[in-house]
Amino acid sequence: MLRRLILLLAASCAWAGIWPETWHGSKRLNSAPIEPEDAQLWAEYGGEAAERALYDGPVGRFAASAWRFQDATGALAWYQASRPPKCTPVRDSLTSCVTPGGLMLARLNYVFLFEGWRPLPRELEELSRLAPAMRSGGGLSYLPAYLPERGLVRNSERYLLGLRSLEKFLPWMPASLAGFEEGAEIQASKLELGSTITDYAIFYFHTPQLARLKEAEFRRQPGWLVKRSYVLVAVFPPGAPEALARPVLDALEWKAEVVRNEATGPPPMPDVFGLLIGIFKLTGVLLLVCLGGGAVFAFFAALARRRRIRLYGNDDPYTVIRID
């Protein structure tokens, strides 16, 4: 109880106002800090401040809630844990979903919920410039992309960063095996395999050696189905249908992406002198072609006149008829 009060007090002290007075033509009517329902989970995900505001403007009246975290991973975890159950995921997006009258999304280290209005991308960009202390904090985790699309129960994804989220979302996993003390992170979800809905968890460990040790520990647990791919270890709990779970495990493959930055020199300055020389050379060639062509034409024209060759029919300007 005392710890809960301390966490709530810390959250209240951290609140310094998130929503601006005006945003995209709408004026803020009122605002108030949000008290998290699960203070331990809020602290585990790195929550810093939360605020709900009511706006009125050209788009009508709408409510907007914001939660700020230390980094984007905490924001992703909170988004997955707190989005409405019937929120429809946006196509090709792991961090946004829509409700009949609103929108919820994770953006860098923030989670936003809009009720009564769905802002467009340009309006969200404007909000990003106005929101205080917006930062990436290391970027977004890639673990959600390893979840299978087929059989995935909608909005069942949960990102686990500590013991509280493990206890809440993956209670069958012993805390001593999870490896949080060694920096492990877990992406959990529920899969529909035939007529069975079962948990599915993907563990990320910092080194392949640690992942190998954890794989051995997991395989010693009765009924668990396990597969390791480099630094990832996927687990199905007891009771999962093995015939349907094995293809899911076999499809898990670590995909390493390496970005290499190399220092390069500045681009060379344009050779203006060489460009001028080229222009003069081209002009000289064109003049020679014109003069040479004119000289050849004049030579043949003079030769034809001298030999009285009619090139264009009758050269006489008029015809003289003599009558004696």
Helices and strands as residue ranges (DSSP letters): H 2-14, E 22-23, E 26-33, H 39-44, E 47-57, E 60-69, H 72-82, E 88-89, E 96-99, E 102-107, E 110-115, H 121-130, G 143-146, E 158-160, H 163-169, H 175-178, G 180-182, E 185-193, E 196-204, H 208-219, E 225-229, E 232-236, H 242-250, H 272-306
